[in-house]
Amino acid sequence: MSEAPQGYQGFIQSGPDEATYMRGIVLFGENTASYKFALTRALLDLAEQQYTSVTLHELAPHFAGHILRHVRAGKVQGTMRSSVFLDAAQAHLDGQMNLEEFHAVTAQHAFRYVLDLYHRLPGGESSVQFYVQERKPRRLVLTDELLSLSADQRGQLTHETEARWHLVEHAWTQTREGHREARRIAFDSSSEELVLVPWRHQTRKALTKFRPALSGYQKGRCFYCFAEVDLNDTVLSHVDHFFPWSLGFRLTDTDLNGVWNLVLACAECNAGPGGKFDAIPDRRFLERLHRRNSYLIDSHHPLRESLMRETGGSAQERWTFLYRLWERLREWQSRSWNGRPTSGRPF
Ligand SMILES: [Zn+2]
């Protein structure tokens, strides 16, 4: 197996641009509340509107608007027992506090920790920062790194942040409701959603759209050729089964619809001239899949639990699982696919 760094370190080291660091914060940063997601959305809004600095009172409505959308949906927004700010959000939704008052509470209480902690990543501060805090007067100066994100990058990051937010608030909601054992999350191919696999007598619950939930870990690029994929264009971006779905009938013990086996690919790699179709990818792609899965594991709940349950608790076990499956399926399907020319930086 290649010696490329696994997990978060590998994620940052390969192709580190501004968008990679923002993805690092969204996918890998520590968080006990959803504030990081709301702040990301607010920063992207401000960049789009070409702000170069904001006071906390100017930041508050942007931040609060995103939080309100999620609180309104009834999902738990953090692991802490109580929060002045989240209580105020609920009071506003219940008609007990007007919007102006809620924005004042936001400016006063919501930013106490998140502004200091936002750029903190596993292993230290992000070397790319999206704002600088000034104390007197208190305001954020938005950096060139934030303002230089392209409209396409901002769009991708917006979708990815929402998808990540949905998954994390789902995990918190489960914990709050006392489900100690993490339940399995799977891909529903008809709706292209990540779904919670139900206990008996329960209905399948859709968690979030699959493409944006996955694309951050591939930095918005095709798994095979690294071309940028447009999440909104289902003709040009495909959800691809790494081990072909058509071989699933050979396996009684392995579900090829597991997230560990699914990647985003461009239309040409998936089914264009010289594309993959039902072939098994070359071994170098197997190593890439292992690395991609290690990003998902390092990103913590809730996909991590499903991946570990399905493919192994340690990196070595997960590699052995993939490699054995690769060898086994190649007995049935010896044609392997060596990819198309790459067109972009690796992820
Ligand atoms: Zn491709």
Residues whose N, C-alpha, C, O or C-beta is under 5 A from the ligand:
A	BS01	ZN	C222 Y224 C225 F226 A227 C266 C269
